[in-house]
Amino acid sequence: MERTVRTEHERVPLRTWRDRVRQVLAFEAGGLLLITPPFAWASGEPVLDSLGLLALLALIAALWNAGYNTMFDRLEARFLRRRADQRPPLWRLVQALGFEGGLLFLTLPVIVAWTDMGWLEALVADLGLALAYTVYAYVFNWCYDRIFPIAPDQERRCSAS
């Protein structure tokens, strides 16, 4: 069932849970394929160790992604009366930076525990990952919204939240 945020004059449709799951899985799979090789090279960690670490980080990121993006979409719908697929470039940047900032806080201890890196070295590695994923998140979410737009006619079928 489609979820919406009601405003005084209009209802704004949000992505379904099925759509959100598809978005998260596609984002994380694409990220692993694109980011693992350069991370292994830059960190000096073996590729399989890097893949294991990044898979764990992807799991953490997937859970954060679902919660953060749902919250961001709901707040945007409530306060700006705008669907996620209508988000302008500046708000896409705000979304991506907020996502990566929160994720950095969640993943830094994992990188320290998994690798032989100290906190500062892990912070540099995590910041590199955050920068790479921020660019990736911006491009991925823009493409996803173009490929899988929220149909305007969903507004008539939406239930109130």
C-alpha positions, 0 to 999 in steps of 0.5 A, a space after each residue: 500500500 502506498 504511504 503518503 504524508 498529508 498536508 493541509 491542501 494536498 497529499 504527497 505520495 511516497 515510495 512503497 516499501 517494495 520500491 524502497 527495497 528495490 532501491 536499497 538493494 540496487 544501490 548497495 549492489 552497485 556500490 560494492 561493484 564500483 567501490 571495492 576494487 579502488 578501496 582494496 588498491 588504496 587501503 592495501 587490504 586484500 580484495 576478498 577482505 575488502 569485499 567482506 568489509 565493504 559487504 558488512 558496511 553495505 549491510 549497515 548502509 542498507 539499514 541506514 539507507 532505508 530509514 534515512 531516505 524514508 525519513 528524508 522523503 517524509 519530511 520533504 513531503 510534509 514541509 515542502 509538499 514535494 515528491 522525492 522524484 521531484 527533488 531539485 539538485 541542491 536538495 539531492 546534495 543535502 540528502 546525499 551529504 546527510 546520508 553519508 555523514 550519518 553513515 560515517 558515524 556508524 561505520 568508522 568503528 567497524 573499519 577500525 575493528 576489521 582492519 589493522 588501521 588506527 582511528 586516524 587511518 580508518 577515518 581517512 579511509 572512511 572519508 574516502 568511502 564517504 566521498 566516493 559514495 556521496 558522488 555515487 548516491 547523488 548520481 544513483 538516486 537521480 537515475 533511480 528517480 528517472 527510471 522509477 518515477 512515482 506515478 502522479 496518479 498514485 495520489 488518488 490511490 494513496 491512504 493517509 498516514 
